[in-house]
Amino acid sequence: MRTLFLNPNSSAEITSTLRRHVERCGWPADRWEILKVDDAPRIIGSVSQNAEAEAAVERALPVLSRGFDRVVMMSSLDTGYHIARQRLGDEAYGFTRSVFSQHRRLGRQLQIITFDKSMTSLYESAIDATGHRMVVAGWTVVDLEPAAIAAQPSLALEKLRTVCRDLASTSIHPIFVVGAVGLALTEELRRVGMTGLVDPVSDLLAWLGSP
């Protein structure tokens, strides 16, 4: 089975980050690929940009998915998931919903962290659509837009470090920093010794099963 991990925005940097994390987990190189949607916004940071990205996915997916048996939409909002599902049925997956599914299967709840308060309603709708609200033990919003995180990653890292430290001292549940933007930040926090952070790409691959 060949798997396409599809970044529904056009950011080469985010695509590279996603690739590095899948490679780190050791999947055979000939069983997967990561692509981006070139006509989509570079960053999905608003309701309108999410809609633009979905429209771009709908146009691009028939070509991009050729030669693949399943597609995973690699977005915090699982942008384009329903479009992929129309085309691939049960072989369409979403990054965030797969992480929730894996932890629900393990009987765990999560403290989740999202970015950008203006996007919270979209996240709420996405989580409710998965049926996994019960997995969410608590929810913290770091109110930085994706563009601001990209421009000032050190500021975002410090804000995230403070939130994670506070959660670790008050909650027994592991912390899930949602989305591709959070991958690089949590990687840095783990590098300096912070514990209690889930590895969402590893969780995603565990949910998918064999490559």
N, C-alpha and C positions, 0 to 999 in steps of 0.2 A: 504494500500500500504506500502510495506517495502522498505526502501532505504538503499543502501550500499554506504557509503562514502569511496572511495578507495584511499589510499595514494599510489602513484605509485613508491615510494622508500621504502627502508627497515628500515628506522629510527624509532625506538620505541619512541624516544623523540618527533619527529614531529607528529607521530600518536597520542600520548598522548595529545599534544597541540590541535590538531584538535578535539579530543574527548571532551576536556574540553570546547571548544568554542561552539560546538553543544549542549552539555548539558546545558550550560549557557543560551541558547536561548529557552530551555524549551520543546523541542520535546519529546513526549512520548517514554520512553526507549525501548518499545517493537516494535517500528516502524522503527528503524534504527540501524545500526552498522557501526563501523569504523574498517577497516582492512588495512594491509599493504601488499606489494608484497615482500615476503621474498628473492626472487632471484634477486631483483633489486639492483642497487647501493644504498648505504646508503644516499647519497646526490646527487641530480642531479645538477651538476655544470659545465657541458660542453655539447657540441653537442654530443659527443660520449656517455656520460653517459645518456643523454636523449634517444638516440637510444637504449642503453642497457635496459633502463627502459621500453621502449615500447615493446621490444622483450619479456621481463619478464612478462609484463601485458598480452600480447597475449597468453603466455603459461598458465598463472595462472587464467585468467578471467573465463573460463568455470566452474572451480570448485568454485572459490570465489563468483561468482554471483548467485550460486544456492540458491533458496529460497528468492530472492530479485526481486522486480518489476522494480526497476530503479537503476542506478549506476551513481554516481557523481565522476569524476576524480578530486582529491583534490591536484592540482598542479598549480603553477603559469603559467606554459605553457600548462595546461590542457593535460599533457602527457598521452597518451593512449586513448584520447577522441574518435578518429576515429575508433580505435579498438573496443571500447565499443559500438559505434554507429552501427558498422556492426552486432553486436550481439543483441543489444536491441533497435535499431532504435531510435524513438523519446524519449525513456525513458533513453537515455544516455545524461549526462550533463557534463559540465566542470565548475570548480570553477570560474576561471577568466571570462570566457565568460558569465556566469550567472550573475556575478556582473555587467558587462557592460550592459547586457540585462535589468536588473532591473533599472539601472540609465537611460538608454535610454527610457524605458517605462515612467519614471518619468519626462522626459524632462530635465535631468541634464547632464552637462559635468563634467569631473573629471580631477584633476591634478594627474597624476600617478607617482609613484616612483618604480623603479626596481633596482635590485642589479646586479653587475658584468657586466662591459662594454662588455666583450667578449660574453655575452649572448644576447646582444641587438638585433642582427639580428634575433635570434630565437623568441624573444618577438614581434618584428615587424611583422614577418610572422604569428605568432599566432593571433595577434590583427587584422591584415588585413583579415585573414581567417574567423574571426567572423563577418566581415562587420560592426564593431563598431568603426572604426577609428574616426568617427565624435564625439564620446563621449569623446575623449581625447583632453582636452583643452591645456594641456602641459605635458611634460615628462621630468623627472629628473632621472639620473642614479647615484646611490651611488656605487662607484666602489670598492666594497668588494665582494670577492667570498663567497659563502655559507659556505665553510669550515672555512674561517676566521671569519665569523659572529658567527659560533658555538663556535669557540675557544676564541673569544674576544667579547662577547655580549655587554660589557660596551662601547667599542670603537664604535661598530656599532650603539648603542643607541645614543651616542653623535653626531655622524655624521648625523643620521636621525633626531635628535632633531633640529639641525642647519638648515637642509634643510626644514623641516616642518615649522619652525618659519619664515624662509624667504618667503616661499610660502604663508603662512597665511597673511603676511603683504603686499603682492603684488597681490594676486589673490582672486576672489570671489568664486572660485570653491572648493568643498570639495576634500580632499586628499585621494587617494587610494594607500596604500602601498601594492604592489602586492605580493601574495604568502604566503605560510605557515610560512616562515621565518619571514615575516613582522608581523604576528599576535601577537607574544609575545612582539615584540618591540613596536608596536602601543598600545598594552594593557598597557604597562608600561607608555607610554607617556600620555595616557588618565588618568591613575591613578594619575599622578602628575598635572593634570588640563589642558592639552593641548586639544583644541577643533578643530573642522574642519576636523577630521579624520573619514572616513567612517568605518562602522563595516561590513567588507565583508562577514562574516559568516551569520550575520543577513540578509544582502542583498541577499545572496545565497538562504537562506531558504524562504525568501519572494518570490523570483522568482519561486522556486519549488512549492509553495502553500502548501496545507494541507499535513501533513505527512501520 
